[in-house]
Amino acid sequence: MLSRISERLVELKEAHDDEPQHAVISLGHIWVDIMMDVNGIPKAGGFAVSDHTNASVGGSYRVLQAAARMGVPTRHAGVVGTGPWATIVREALDGSGIEHIGQDRLDTDSGFRLVLADEDRRKTYIATYGAEAQGDATTFDCVEPAAGDVVHISGNTLMDHTAAGVDEFMHRAGTDPAGRDFTIVLNPTNTLSLVNDHLLEDLVLARPIWSCNRQEANTLADRLGIFRDDEASLTVGGGFDRSMAELCQALGETLRAPLVVRAGSRGAWVRTPGGEVVHVDGYPTKATHTRSAGAPHTGTLCAMLARGWSLTDAVRIANAAASLAIQRSVNGVPNCPDYETAIALVDANDDSTTASGGDRS
């Protein structure tokens, strides 16, 4: 007997074979990460030794890369500069089949970040902003989503001049999700505390799908003045799960928008307006990465929504993809699997749960 996911896969394939493919479009920043393992973060004027250094393309690239591996068309609407760092960015986009539809800056290179990881796996960031952060109110005028497309907005785009372009796009998108024929997924960062009140208000009024980890969700709750019982997370016997559900419930009620709150191998908590909080189990895996698996999760989520899956099923597949991405990490960077591999993990887990008589809701 086919599992629930397999049945849904067959239904969607039959329903959408004759329809055009929907795309994932990112309004985010892309830069180059230079990751260095050091024996300690030096004090001012000090010295540190790196026994391993690796360069990789970061930011919204990893979201789009994950979405592309899920088999959907992907487009980057952010600004890309001209120079050695921008060349690395453009080569990565081309290599992953990601179309750049955004502006090109001829006078400025793209930016880069130093990511210093010490022996305790604590990370210190030093950013040099480039063309990606030098947008304006017209930056995303090129974005005209077709029906069924998914627009991804990263929190990194909300803290510099490019934020004006995000705000203009949100005004065009309007405040009624039912009146839009495309979907917006907003992936904030913990630096949401630095976003100005006017822009945050416009984002909340637009009621996108919010996808964030626990820390980001708490930061957003603080900005919105939402009370939480922090002590609940310290109790034993399911206290963490209960506190996550309560956080998702309180934040979702205030946002009046769909909300996903991730918690690594524990999975994610999902709430849609007017609905109950649903816990979607994760897939425990050995932590071999130094970078977050949030980008593969968000990229897969966007791709699954573009392919027509419900929010809860999209999160279930994203949980699987994030777990596999950690297992397959390259130089500490989670490496997202393809669509068939992610579906296979969900399918295998679904069959296992059925065989044991568990709940598959």
ZAMARGU-4260 file (C-alpha; in steps of 0.2 Angstrom, whole numbers, plus 5000, padded with zeros to 4 digits):
<rodrens>
0) 5000/5000/5000 | 5006/5017/4996 | 5010/5028/5010 | 5001/5045/5013 | 5016/5055/5005
5) 5017/5043/4990 | 4998/5045/4988 | 4999/5064/4988 | 5014/5063/4976 | 5004/5053/4963
10) 4989/5065/4965 | 4999/5081/4963 | 5008/5073/4948 | 4992/5069/4939 | 4984/5086/4944
15) 4999/5097/4938 | 5007/5088/4924 | 4999/5099/4911 | 5002/5115/4921 | 5017/5127/4919
20) 5030/5125/4933 | 5030/5138/4947 | 5046/5147/4952 | 5054/5152/4968 | 5060/5170/4967
25) 5072/5176/4981 | 5073/5195/4987 | 5088/5191/4996 | 5107/5195/4998 | 5120/5183/4991
30) 5138/5185/4996 | 5154/5174/4998 | 5158/5166/5015 | 5176/5163/5020 | 5175/5150/5034
35) 5190/5148/5045 | 5192/5136/5059 | 5203/5144/5072 | 5211/5139/5089 | 5203/5154/5097
40) 5196/5171/5093 | 5211/5183/5096 | 5210/5199/5107 | 5213/5216/5099 | 5231/5215/5092
45) 5232/5197/5095 | 5235/5182/5083 | 5226/5166/5078 | 5230/5151/5068 | 5217/5143/5056
50) 5220/5125/5052 | 5206/5124/5039 | 5199/5138/5027 | 5185/5136/5015 | 5176/5148/5004
55) 5157/5145/4999 | 5143/5156/4992 | 5131/5160/5006 | 5115/5170/5010 | 5100/5167/4999
60) 5110/5157/4987 | 5109/5142/4998 | 5090/5144/4999 | 5089/5145/4980 | 5101/5130/4978
65) 5090/5119/4989 | 5074/5125/4979 | 5083/5121/4963 | 5087/5103/4969 | 5069/5101/4973
70) 5065/5103/4954 | 5058/5120/4953 | 5064/5135/4942 | 5073/5147/4953 | 5077/5166/4951
75) 5088/5178/4961 | 5081/5196/4961 | 5095/5204/4972 | 5109/5215/4966 | 5126/5207/4960
80) 5141/5217/4958 | 5157/5216/4947 | 5173/5209/4953 | 5182/5193/4960 | 5168/5190/4974
85) 5154/5193/4961 | 5162/5181/4949 | 5161/5168/4962 | 5143/5172/4965 | 5139/5172/4946
90) 5148/5155/4944 | 5138/5147/4958 | 5121/5154/4951 | 5125/5147/4934 | 5131/5130/4941
95) 5115/5128/4950 | 5104/5133/4936 | 5098/5149/4946 | 5093/5163/4934 | 5098/5181/4940
100) 5084/5193/4936 | 5090/5207/4947 | 5101/5222/4944 | 5120/5222/4940 | 5132/5234/4948
105) 5147/5238/4937 | 5156/5249/4950 | 5155/5238/4965 | 5160/5221/4970 | 5149/5209/4979
110) 5152/5207/4998 | 5160/5193/5008 | 5160/5187/5026 | 5173/5180/5037 | 5166/5166/5048
115) 5178/5161/5062 | 5173/5145/5071 | 5183/5141/5087 | 5187/5125/5096 | 5170/5126/5105
120) 5161/5128/5088 | 5156/5146/5092 | 5155/5157/5077 | 5161/5175/5075 | 5156/5185/5059
125) 5165/5199/5051 | 5155/5206/5036 | 5160/5217/5022 | 5144/5223/5013 | 5145/5225/4994
130) 5133/5228/4979 | 5120/5216/4987 | 5117/5229/5000 | 5117/5244/4989 | 5099/5243/4982
135) 5085/5256/4983 | 5066/5257/4982 | 5067/5251/4963 | 5078/5236/4967 | 5064/5223/4966
140) 5054/5232/4952 | 5059/5217/4941 | 5049/5205/4952 | 5033/5201/4944 | 5027/5184/4951
145) 5016/5173/4941 | 5001/5164/4948 | 5008/5150/4959 | 5025/5157/4961 | 5034/5158/4979
150) 5043/5174/4983 | 5056/5172/4997 | 5062/5186/5007 | 5077/5185/5019 | 5079/5195/5035
155) 5097/5200/5029 | 5088/5211/5016 | 5079/5221/5029 | 5093/5230/5037 | 5101/5241/5023
160) 5097/5252/5008 | 5089/5237/4999 | 5076/5236/5013 | 5067/5250/5003 | 5065/5239/4989
165) 5057/5225/5000 | 5045/5238/5007 | 5040/5244/4989 | 5037/5226/4984 | 5026/5223/5000
170) 5016/5238/4996 | 5013/5230/4978 | 5008/5213/4986 | 4995/5221/4997 | 4988/5216/5014
175) 4976/5203/5008 | 4984/5186/5006 | 4968/5179/4998 | 4970/5192/4985 | 4987/5187/4979
180) 4989/5173/4967 | 5007/5170/4973 | 5014/5165/4990 | 5027/5175/5001 | 5038/5166/5013
185) 5048/5178/5025 | 5063/5170/5033 | 5069/5183/5046 | 5086/5182/5055 | 5089/5185/5073
190) 5095/5203/5068 | 5076/5207/5066 | 5078/5217/5082 | 5087/5230/5070 | 5073/5232/5058
195) 5064/5248/5059 | 5047/5249/5065 | 5039/5255/5049 | 5046/5241/5039 | 5041/5228/5052
200) 5023/5234/5052 | 5022/5233/5033 | 5029/5215/5034 | 5016/5210/5047 | 5002/5218/5038
205) 5006/5209/5022 | 5003/5192/5032 | 5016/5181/5023 | 5021/5164/5028 | 5034/5166/5042
210) 5047/5153/5044 | 5060/5155/5058 | 5070/5145/5071 | 5066/5147/5089 | 5078/5161/5092
215) 5071/5171/5078 | 5053/5168/5084 | 5058/5174/5101 | 5066/5190/5094 | 5050/5193/5083
220) 5039/5190/5099 | 5049/5203/5108 | 5047/5215/5095 | 5028/5213/5095 | 5027/5213/5114
225) 5021/5195/5115 | 5022/5188/5133 | 5029/5170/5135 | 5033/5160/5150 | 5051/5157/5148
230) 5052/5145/5163 | 5041/5133/5153 | 5056/5128/5142 | 5066/5123/5158 | 5055/5110/5164
235) 5057/5092/5161 | 5044/5079/5154 | 5040/5088/5138 | 5043/5106/5143 | 5053/5110/5128
240) 5039/5104/5116 | 5026/5113/5126 | 5035/5129/5126 | 5038/5128/5107 | 5019/5125/5104
245) 5015/5140/5116 | 5027/5151/5107 | 5020/5146/5090 | 5002/5148/5096 | 5005/5166/5104
250) 5016/5172/5089 | 5004/5165/5076 | 4989/5173/5084 | 4997/5190/5084 | 5004/5189/5066
255) 4987/5182/5060 | 4997/5173/5047 | 5004/5155/5043 | 5019/5152/5055 | 5033/5139/5055
260) 5045/5138/5070 | 5059/5126/5067 | 5069/5117/5081 | 5082/5106/5072 | 5080/5087/5075
265) 5064/5090/5085 | 5056/5096/5069 | 5045/5111/5067 | 5028/5118/5074 | 5016/5124/5062
270) 5001/5135/5064 | 4989/5142/5051 | 4976/5157/5055 | 4962/5150/5065 | 4970/5133/5067
275) 4978/5123/5080 | 4997/5121/5082 | 5003/5105/5073 | 5020/5097/5078 | 5029/5090/5062
280) 5042/5078/5068 | 5060/5080/5063 | 5073/5067/5058 | 5087/5065/5071 | 5105/5065/5063
285) 5122/5067/5069 | 5128/5086/5069 | 5142/5087/5057 | 5140/5104/5051 | 5146/5122/5057
290) 5133/5131/5047 | 5114/5131/5050 | 5102/5120/5040 | 5089/5133/5040 | 5093/5138/5022
295) 5090/5120/5015 | 5074/5119/5025 | 5068/5136/5019 | 5072/5132/5001 | 5064/5115/5001
300) 5049/5123/5010 | 5047/5136/4996 | 5049/5123/4982 | 5036/5112/4990 | 5024/5126/4991
305) 5028/5130/4973 | 5024/5112/4968 | 5007/5113/4976 | 5010/5104/4993 | 5001/5110/5009
310) 5011/5120/5022 | 5011/5105/5034 | 5017/5092/5021 | 5029/5105/5014 | 5037/5107/5031
315) 5038/5088/5033 | 5048/5086/5017 | 5058/5101/5022 | 5062/5093/5039 | 5069/5078/5029
320) 5079/5088/5017 | 5087/5098/5031 | 5092/5082/5040 | 5099/5074/5024 | 5108/5091/5021
325) 5117/5090/5038 | 5122/5072/5035 | 5129/5077/5018 | 5138/5093/5023 | 5153/5098/5014
330) 5166/5108/5023 | 5154/5111/5037 | 5140/5118/5025 | 5124/5108/5024 | 5122/5100/5007
335) 5103/5099/5002 | 5098/5083/4993 | 5087/5081/4978 | 5068/5080/4977 | 5067/5061/4975
340) 5079/5058/4990 | 5070/5069/5002 | 5053/5061/4997 | 5061/5044/4999 | 5066/5048/5017
345) 5048/5055/5022 | 5040/5040/5013 | 5051/5027/5022 | 5047/5036/5039 | 5029/5036/5034
350) 5029/5017/5031 | 5038/5014/5047 | 5026/5024/5057 | 5011/5015/5049 | 5019/4998/5052
355) 5021/5002/5070 | 5003/5008/5071 | 5008/5026/5075 | 4998/5042/5070 | 5002/5049/5053
360) 4991/5065/5054
</rodrens>
